[in-house]
Amino acid sequence: MAKSVVYFTREITPDSLVRIYKKLGREQKGNIGVKISTGEPGGHNYLKPELIEKLVKELNATIVECNTAYEGRRNSTAKHLKAIEEHGFNRIAKVDIMDAESEMEIPANGKHLDVDIVGANLKNYDSLLNLAHFKGHAMGGFGGVIKNQSIGIASSAGKAYIHTAGATRDPEELWNKLPEQNAFLESMAEAAKAVADYMRGNILYIDVMNNLSVDCDCDSHPEAPCMADIGILASLDPVALDQACIDKIWTSEDPGRDHFIARVERQNGRHILPYAEQIGLGSRDYELVEID
């Protein structure tokens, strides 16, 4: 079997983002959603509108998001829209909070999740660009395109369902029903696979490795980045892509890598990758192609 191709550029600019997207060689048609994290107010590491604007406009795409399941400024549509405005995303494109009005179930058929509960507006999109900021994460160890496609596309109830490995849909019960760590990681992979299956593979994947904090963009007071920016990676295979990003961290000579690795290891974060491969989301076997 041929290895999955992962493209890489060290340059992190609007033009390089467009260039690496085009290297994927797959034209997206119809109604295109660009899934990003709009970032919790107070945080500052999320992908900025200035970086993504050129690509989003070239695709004539809609930025898509869903509400959170934790206390903060994005757990209701009204507050989330205000955060989006403060961060400037509504000035570069239409923004759709996909669970603003309702949610829907899509099949998951996993070991932990029977269904994935997503924003109902997902049904309005012909294809997605999963545009993730690769970073650390307090619960998952790290967050890349797999997390962006699982937690990120789930409704508030869906987020609770994933975090508890199917124990509850109630965000208020989430923190009292957290499962064993690997069950949470596996649930994220199952939810990402459910979205991939629902979209019939019409998803392209990009990880931007900048502002490499050990904390997620969902943190309103994240640690400052502990490593220098690495670049942008893109693939048609989300497992290969997140694996390539992890490998970039592990092989880095940056003195901050140990702190980042410690966060990933604390949460056994890499476990999600072989499990995602096992359930057919993608392959960890890849070829890195530099485009600089």
Secondary structure, 3 states (H helix, E strand, C coil): CCCEEEEEECCCCHHHHHHHHHHCCCCCCCCEEEECCCCCCCCCCCCCHHHHHHHHHHCCCEEEECCCCCCCCCCCHHHHHHHHHHHCHHHCCCEEECCCCCEEEEECCCCCCCEEEEEHHHHHCCEEEEEEECEEECCCEEECHHHHHHCCCECHHHHHHHHCCCCCCCHHHHHHCCCCHHHHHHHHHHHHHHHHHHCCCCEEEEEEECCECCCCCCCCCCCCCCECCCEEEEECCHHHHHHHHHHHHHCCCCCCHHHHHHHHHHCCHHHHHHHHHHCCCCCCCEEEEECC
